[in-house]
Amino acid sequence: MTNRLKLLTTGLVLSLIFAVNDYYQMSQKRPKPRVTTRKAKPSIQKIRKKSNISRQKKVIEEAAKSNLSAMDTHGEFLEIPEEILQMSQWNRNPFIQKKNLKLGSEPEIISNRNLKEEQPRMADFELLKIESVAKLDDKVYVIINGNRYEEGDRIDRYMIEDIYDDRVVFLLGDTRVLKGVGK
């Protein structure tokens, strides 16, 4: 071994001795943890919170007892109609009246109109409600105002030119009009 290596090893041994001694002395100075067996009392905040909750429960119970007599005085209810009692399938809610919005004339099928005498009405186009688009095999269908149509069909003066997933292209003479699904 060379002198330099001997000197470095001696320094390493001395530094390890000092580190172990320092660690031992520090552990002697630390306080030992004590184990207490007495039960800790709940804090004042917890006691207040529990008393507030119990007080609220008492108030609610007293209010319920005082309102029992008022609950029986609702009067007589109307009888449920026979049609509703005999319902066996799901339909729209019978208790809500359906709104009838008349914004203009309803669109008519092309065969019910004389196209040469009447001018096109854009109000009719606004009344077209495109509900959904479906693709079955090679055919694409669109549901408009509850009726099923495919490419080439006519609604009023509008011919369905193309059906896409999110829109339908109508042809009115030389004019193409787009309308989105759900609009």
Phi, psi and omega in degrees: 000143179276164180296322181296318180293322178296318180295318179293320179294319179297318178297321179294316180296317180295318180293325176293321179296315179296321180294316180294318179297316180297317180297319180295317180293323179292323180290334178288327183280337181292142177287144179282138178290136179256142178259124179256142181253356180282151182274132181285141178280146177294149182289164181296325180296319179294321179296316179297318181297316179296319180292324177295319179295316180295323178296319178296319178299318180296318180297317180295316179297318179295320179295321179294319179295321182287335181270355181299321181290327181286338182289334183276354187256042179276346183088185182272143177270155175288147178287150178282130181298154182299323180302319182287322179294330182271000181295133180238353180232168179280129174225186176293162183297117184286348184271351180253126180287137179281132180281132176253105179261121177249098179267344182177198179281149177289144177295142181249158175291148186304327184290344182270001183232154173261107188290330185286333183272330185258144176276152179293142181243123178286339177298325177296321181295323179292334179280348178287119181252109180276109186273314181199166177234136180227145177239119177241114185055245182263348183267144178243129181242155175228140177259115180237122181052037176085359180248149181265131179227160174227178182300135180097343178287157180244140171235115183057237179265358187262130175258137179281113183270308181222148177236120177249175180297323186245358182203163178233136179257122178255150178241123178237095185069243177260001185262133175259133180235130178260142174220130183282154178290133182089004182241000000 
